[in-house]
């Protein structure tokens, strides 16, 4: 009986340790995003042909529009990406410069490209106007 109890306790502790390891891994994978980022989204506009000279190159933000509405900054633009890409948006402010970051978190590219509309809402309690730049992190 003592042997059975010993084996049961051993199994119980083994299972307990594996659960803790899984929980730690999940915490490490969580993305930290700026608390003033209110909204980020990509809307599919259309599939594109890379041979079309009228289209901008991949991962280049075009038609950037910035609107200041009360204490919110609304940013929108168009970007051509791989159709299977998925992005996480974030930003940093340093002095009078606001840098947008678009982290590509897709696992594999697919065989087509698409045009997306990017929309970003940022809380701006100081109601300050900024110079903008962006970076695509692949």
C-alpha positions as CSV (number, residue, x, y, z in Angstrom):
1,X,0.0,0.0,0.0
2,X,2.9,2.4,0.8
3,X,4.4,1.7,-2.6
4,X,1.1,2.6,-4.4
5,X,0.8,5.8,-2.3
6,X,4.4,6.7,-3.1
7,X,3.8,6.2,-6.9
8,X,0.6,8.2,-6.7
9,X,2.4,11.1,-5.0
10,X,5.3,10.9,-7.5
11,X,2.8,11.1,-10.4
12,X,0.9,14.0,-8.8
13,X,4.1,16.0,-8.4
14,X,5.3,15.2,-11.9
15,X,2.0,16.4,-13.4
16,X,2.1,19.6,-11.2
17,X,5.6,20.5,-12.6
18,X,4.6,20.1,-16.2
19,X,1.6,22.4,-15.7
20,X,3.8,25.1,-14.3
21,X,6.2,24.9,-17.2
22,X,3.3,25.3,-19.7
23,X,2.0,28.3,-17.8
24,X,5.4,29.9,-17.8
25,X,5.7,29.4,-21.6
26,X,2.3,31.0,-22.2
27,X,3.3,34.1,-20.2
28,X,6.5,34.5,-22.2
29,X,4.6,34.4,-25.5
30,X,2.2,37.2,-24.5
31,X,2.8,40.4,-26.5
32,X,3.3,43.7,-24.6
33,X,1.5,46.5,-26.4
34,X,1.6,50.2,-25.4
35,X,-1.3,51.0,-23.0
36,X,-2.2,54.1,-25.1
37,X,-2.9,52.0,-28.2
38,X,-6.6,52.0,-28.4
39,X,-7.2,50.2,-31.6
40,X,-5.2,48.5,-34.4
41,X,-6.6,46.7,-37.4
42,X,-5.9,45.6,-41.0
43,X,-8.8,45.5,-43.5
44,X,-8.3,43.6,-46.7
45,X,-8.9,45.9,-49.7
46,X,-7.9,43.7,-52.7
47,X,-5.5,41.2,-54.0
48,X,-2.7,42.7,-56.0
49,X,-0.4,41.8,-58.9
50,X,3.3,42.6,-58.1
51,X,3.9,43.2,-61.8
52,X,1.5,46.1,-61.7
53,X,3.7,49.2,-61.8
54,X,0.9,51.3,-60.2
55,X,1.2,49.4,-57.0
56,X,3.6,50.4,-54.3
57,X,6.3,47.9,-53.2
58,X,5.6,45.4,-50.4
59,X,5.7,46.5,-46.8
60,X,5.7,50.2,-47.7
61,X,3.0,52.4,-46.1
62,X,1.3,54.6,-48.6
63,X,-1.4,57.3,-48.4
64,X,-0.6,58.0,-44.8
65,X,-3.3,60.1,-43.1
66,X,-3.1,61.5,-39.6
67,X,-6.0,63.1,-37.9
68,X,-6.1,64.6,-34.4
69,X,-9.5,64.4,-32.8
70,X,-9.7,65.7,-29.3
71,X,-7.3,63.5,-27.3
72,X,-7.0,60.7,-29.9
73,X,-4.7,60.3,-32.9
74,X,-6.3,58.5,-35.9
75,X,-3.8,57.1,-38.4
76,X,-4.6,55.3,-41.5
77,X,-2.8,54.1,-44.6
78,X,-2.5,51.4,-47.3
79,X,0.1,48.7,-47.3
80,X,0.8,45.8,-49.7
81,X,1.8,42.6,-47.9
82,X,1.8,38.9,-48.3
83,X,-1.8,37.9,-48.1
84,X,-1.2,35.5,-45.2
85,X,0.7,38.0,-43.1
86,X,-0.7,38.9,-39.7
87,X,0.5,41.9,-37.7
88,X,0.6,43.2,-34.2
89,X,0.6,47.0,-33.9
90,X,2.5,49.1,-31.4
91,X,4.2,52.5,-31.1
92,X,6.7,54.5,-29.1
93,X,6.9,58.2,-28.5
94,X,10.2,60.0,-28.1
95,X,10.2,63.8,-27.8
96,X,8.2,65.0,-30.8
97,X,8.4,61.7,-32.8
98,X,5.8,58.9,-32.8
99,X,7.2,55.6,-34.3
100,X,4.7,53.0,-35.4
101,X,5.7,49.3,-35.3
102,X,4.0,46.6,-37.2
103,X,5.3,43.2,-36.1
104,X,4.6,40.4,-38.5
105,X,3.6,37.3,-36.5
106,X,2.6,35.0,-39.3
107,X,4.3,31.7,-39.5
108,X,4.5,31.1,-43.3
109,X,4.0,33.2,-46.4
110,X,1.5,32.2,-49.0
111,X,1.6,32.6,-52.8
112,X,-0.4,35.8,-53.1
113,X,-0.2,39.4,-52.1
114,X,-2.9,41.8,-51.0
115,X,-3.5,45.5,-50.2
116,X,-4.7,46.2,-46.7
117,X,-5.9,49.4,-45.0
118,X,-4.2,50.0,-41.7
119,X,-6.1,51.8,-38.9
120,X,-4.6,52.9,-35.6
121,X,-6.1,54.8,-32.8
122,X,-3.8,56.2,-30.1
123,X,-4.7,57.9,-26.9
124,X,-3.1,61.4,-26.8
125,X,-3.9,63.0,-23.5
126,X,-1.4,65.8,-24.0
127,X,-3.1,66.7,-27.4
128,X,0.4,67.1,-28.9
129,X,1.2,66.8,-32.6
130,X,4.0,64.5,-33.7
131,X,6.2,63.6,-36.6
132,X,5.7,60.0,-37.8
133,X,7.7,57.1,-38.9
134,X,7.1,53.4,-39.1
135,X,8.9,50.1,-39.1
136,X,7.8,46.7,-40.3
137,X,9.3,44.0,-38.1
138,X,9.4,40.7,-40.0
